[in-house]
């Protein structure tokens, strides 16, 4: 029997947790911590008042990690399994046979079997082997799907959208269109709901969003100019996302907003076109270094105490967290329920375990291999290269201390083996 899982968390004032809160999982595409206003690396880069409010009133996870590319992150949240178990170790590509098996038990299966939650996915999917398999979300238990089945769009103002297996063209700015659909879907619900809202922003193509959605003024639409320095366009897309997320939250009634848990995360690190100009962390999206895996993660809502956590977290843990919030029980050993951390306790996870692998040669200078990130150090094991150990405060991961901390290396290698048993 297949199963289910999701992610979520939100509310703008401390209060007693409702037994069955609504759950909103928001995924930003290609947003690392160096693009987050809630983290030191990105605090001066972008204006995102909606996200900043969530961070101020919820719990911010300063040591949260996703997979280096989008598909493994989504597959792991959906199934509660590490990438080596789902087989999705990098971005799904046509003819690579690296999509998610539709017979895999999913979060949505569990929600249907164990709860009375209404559920939907709005936005990017990118988990099907075949680009034309428009029913892949349905096969994995998603009752309502509206969005982009592939890795992105070619034009944010003119794009193909799939609604429950049927494709049509939308001329509405993608971030706005997805938000409109999410608002309408929520308004139609008469029971507790879980919404997986996966924006495609700020993923390429870098572009100029509608001017009323950001604060960057008139942006160039010249492709050559954008390629030379896409930072303003990238951050404008993030601001547009934040503006539209604020509109969604404002559409909720006072009672519904009070009873909603919001989870906001990125799906992988920021793209190389951005990180190489910010000169913040080592490497970028597509690598197993911090720059490819460390993402913003904030959970806010009823029963969640404001504060920050330095314990290691990975996106796989959102699976059991969402199920617990919905009154269901987790079903894998790979996912760790984060609800104890809402009041400052530990989740039980000793280290985040990240993998990156592909049957094809990668694009964009990928770094394959695996990493183990604890509260104090990161062990990086690049494919066909020696392992390296870095202290957590070494954000750029420049000083390898493996030679002087062999016992720590051995302990993390052993822990990885235990995770995969």
N, C-alpha and C positions, 0 to 999 in steps of 0.2 A: 504494500500500500504506500502510495506517495504521501509526502507530508508538506508542511508550510512554514514560512517565516518572513519577517519584515523588520522595519526599523522605525523609531519615532521618538518625539518628545517636545512639549512646549506649554507655556503659559507665562503671562507677564507679571504674576504676583505670587508670593509664597502662599500655599494653602494646602489643605488636606487633600490627599490623592483620592480621586474618584475611583470606585472599584473597577469600572470599565471606561477609562478615558478614551477620547478620540486620539488617534495617532497620526501625525504628519511627518513623513520622512522626506527631507529635501536633499537632493544630491546636486552639487555644482560640478560641472564637467571641466576637468583640468584646473582645479584650484588647490594649490598647496598652501602651507601655512605662511609662505612668504607673500601671499596675496590676501591675507586675512587681517582685518582691522583689530582683531582680538588677540593678536600675537605680536611680539616685539618686531619680528622680521617684516611684517606687513602693515604695521600700525600707521605709517605715514603715506601709504601707497594709494589707498582707495577709501572713498566715503561710502559706508554701508550701514546706515543707522538702524535698519531693521535687524540685521545680524548682530550689531553691537548691542542692541537692547536685549536680545536673547542671551548674549554672552554675559551681560551685566546682571541679569536676573536668573540665569541658569547655571549649569555646571559645565565648565570648559575643560577639555581634556588636552593637556599640553604635550602628551606623548602618545598621540593617536596615529595609527598607520593604516594605510590602504595598500592595495597592490600597485605595482608601478604603472599599470595601464587599466583602462576602464572595465573591460569585460570580466576579468577575474574578481574585481571588487564586487560587481553586481551579482555574479554567480555565487560568491561566498555569502553575501547578505541573504540572497534568496534561499540558499540551501543550508546554511550554517556549517559548511564544510570548507576545509582548506583546499587550495587550488589543486594540489596533487590528487585529491579525491574527486573533484569535479572534472578534472581534465582540462579546465580552462585556465591556462597559465599566462596568457597574453591576449592582446586584442584579437577578437574573432575576425578571421579573414576568409573570404570565399575560397573554397576548395582546399582549405587547410585542415578541415575535419577537426577543428578545435572549439566547436560550439558546445553548448550545454545540452546533454541528453534530455529530451523532453520527458523521459520516464523518471527523472530524478525527483524524489520527494521535495516539495517546495514549501515555502512559508505560507503561500496562499492556500495550499492544500490543508495545512494545519489550521489555519484560521477558519476555513469552511467546515472542517470536521469537528473542531473543538470549541468554536465560539459562534456568536451570532453577529459578528462584525461584517459590515459591508466593506468591500475592498476594491481597489482599482490601482492601476499603474497609468500615470500620465507622463509622457516624455520619452527619453531615450531608452532603448532596450539593449541592442547590440549583443545578443547571446545566441542567435541562431546561425547554424552553419550556412544555410542557403539564404541569400538576400531576399529571395522571393517567398520565403516561408512566412507569410504574414500572420499565420495562426499560431506561431511559436509561443507567445505569451499565454494563449488559451490552453495550450497543451501542458503548460506548467501551472495550471490552476488559476490563472488571472481571470476573474469574471468580467472585468471591464478594462479595455486597453485603448488608449488614444495617444499617438505619438510617432516617434521616429524609430523604426525597427533596426536601422543600421547604426554606424558609428557617428553620424552627424548629417548636416545638410550642406549643400553647395552654396545656397543663398538664403540668408535669414529672412528675406522678404518674399521669397517664392520657393516653396518646398513641398515635398510629398508627405502627407500625413496619413497614417493608418488608423482607422477606428474599427476595432473588433473584426479585423481581417479584411476590411475594404479600404482601398486607397483612393485618395483624392488630392487635389492641389489646394494649398492654402497660400493666400497672399498677405496674411497677417504676420507681423513680426513674431518669430518663433516663441520667444519668451512670453510675449503677451498672449498669444494664442493658447499656449499650454496653461497659463494662469487662468484665462477665461474658462477653459474647459474644467479645470480643477474647482473653480468657484461654483460653477453650475452643478457639477457632480455632488459636491458637498451639500449644496442647498437642497438637493433632491433626496437626501438620506433621512431615514426615520429611526435609525438604530446607530449604535456606536460604529465608527468608521475608521478604516486604515487607508491612508492615501500615500502611495509611493510616487513622489513628484520629482522626476529626474530631468532637470533642465539640461539643454545642450550647451548653454552658455557657461563659461566664456570660451569654449572650444573654437578652433578655427572653423570657418574663415574669419580672420580678424576683420572687423567691419565697424561702421558708424551706426550705433543704435538710434532709434528715434530720440530727438533732442530733449523731449520732455521727460525722459527716463534717466537722464544722467546729468552731471554737472560739468562736463568737459567742454561745453560750448560746441561751436562748429568744428567738426572733425573732417579731415580729408577723406575723400572717397577714392583717391587715386591708389591703385593697387601697388604700384612701385613704391610710393611713399610709405604706405602701410607696411610693406615688407621690410623697409629699411629700419623702421622702429615701430613695432606694433603695440608698445606699452599703453599708450593712451586709449587705444581702441579696445585692448584687452580689459583694462580697468573700467572703461565705460560700459562694456558688456556686463561686468560684475555689478556695477551700480544699477544697471537696468534690471538685472535679476533681483537685486535687493528691493528696488522700488516695487516691482511686481509682486514679490513675496509679501511686502508690506500691505499691498492692496488686497491680497488674498486673506491675510490675517484680519484686516479691517472689515472684511466682508462677513466675518463670523459674528454672531450675536454675543453679547457680553457673557452669557452663560456658556455658550459653546466654546468660546475662547478660553474661558476659565477652566474648562474641562478637557482641554486639548494639550497633549504632550507633543512638542516639536523637536525633531532631531535634524540637525543640519550637519552635513559633512561634504568633503570633496571625494572624488573617486580615485585620484592619484595626484602626484605632484604637478606643479606648474610646468608648462611646456618650455623647451630649451630656448625658444625665441625670446622668452621673457626672463628666465633665470640667468642667462648669460649676460644680460644687460643690468640686472639688479645686483649681480655678483654677491649673492647671499650664501646659499648652501651649495655644497658640492653636487654636481650632476643635476638631473632634472627628471621629468616624466620619462618612463621607460627604463629607469635604472633602479637598482636595489639600495642605493644610498639614500640618506635622509631626503635629499631633494626630490627623489622620485616617489617616496612613500609617505612622508609626514604630511598630514592633512588637518585642516580645522575640523574639530568635532565639538559640538555643543548640544546639550540636551536641556530643555527648559519646560516647565509645566508644573502641574499640581504634585505636591509631595517631593519636589526636587529642590534641594538647598543650594543657594547661590555659592559659588566658589570655584576653585581650580583643582585639578588632579594631575599629578605627575606620574601616576602608575601607567605601565604599558597597556595599551588598548589597541585592538585591531578591528577592522570593519566586520569581520566574521562575528564578533560579539553582538552586533546589532540584531542578529537573528533571534537569539534567545531572549534578548532584552525586549524586543517587540512582542514576542509570544507571552512573556511574563506580564507585560503591561496589559495585554488582552485577556489575561486570565487563563492562558494555556501553559503547557509545560514544554521546555526545550527537549530535543530528542537527539542531539549529537554531543560528542565529547569535545568537538573543536570550538564550539561557541560558548562563551562565558557570559552569563547574565550580568548586566551592568547595574541593575536596580539597587544593589547594596551601595554602590558608589554615589547614589543620589544624595545620601546623607553622610558621605565622607568615609564609608567603609571600603574594604578592598573587594575586588571581583573574584580573586582567586587565580587570575592569570599572572604567571611569573614573567613571561616575555611575549612580545608580539612575534609571530612567525610569518615571514613574508617570502613568497616564491615568485620567480619569473622564468618562464620557459616557453618554448615555441617549437613547432615542427618545421617552421620556415625561418629563413634568415630575416632578421628584423630590419625595420626602417628607423632612421633617426638615432643611430648610435646606441642601441639598447645595451644594457648590462644584464645578462642573465645570471641566474644563481639563486641564492637564498640569503636571508638575513634574520638575525634574532636580536630583538631590541628589548632590553630590560629597563629598569628604572634608572640605572647608572651608566650602562654602556650599550654599544651597538656592535654586534659581530657580523661582519660583511664577508660573504663567501662567494666571490665572483666565479663564474664558470671557467675552469681551466687556469685559475690564478690562485695564489696563496690567500688564506683568510686574513682579515685585518680586524683589529679591535679599536674602537674609538670611545672616548668618554662622552657622555651625553652633552656636556657643555661645549664640546668641540663641534659646533653646528656645521662647520664646513668640512668636517671629517678629514683633516689634514695630517694629524699626528697619530700614527699607528702605535699602540701600546701592547700589541699581542706578545711581543718578545718578553715583556716584563710581567705579564699577567696570564701565564699559560693555564693556571688552574681555573681562571674565569672562562677562558676559551673552552676548556674541556667540559666545564659545567653546562655551558650553553649548547655545545654539540650534543651532550647527553640529553638535555631537555628537548632538543629538536627531535631526537630519536624517540623519546617518549611520546611526544605529540603525534608522531606518525604511526605509533603502534596500533 
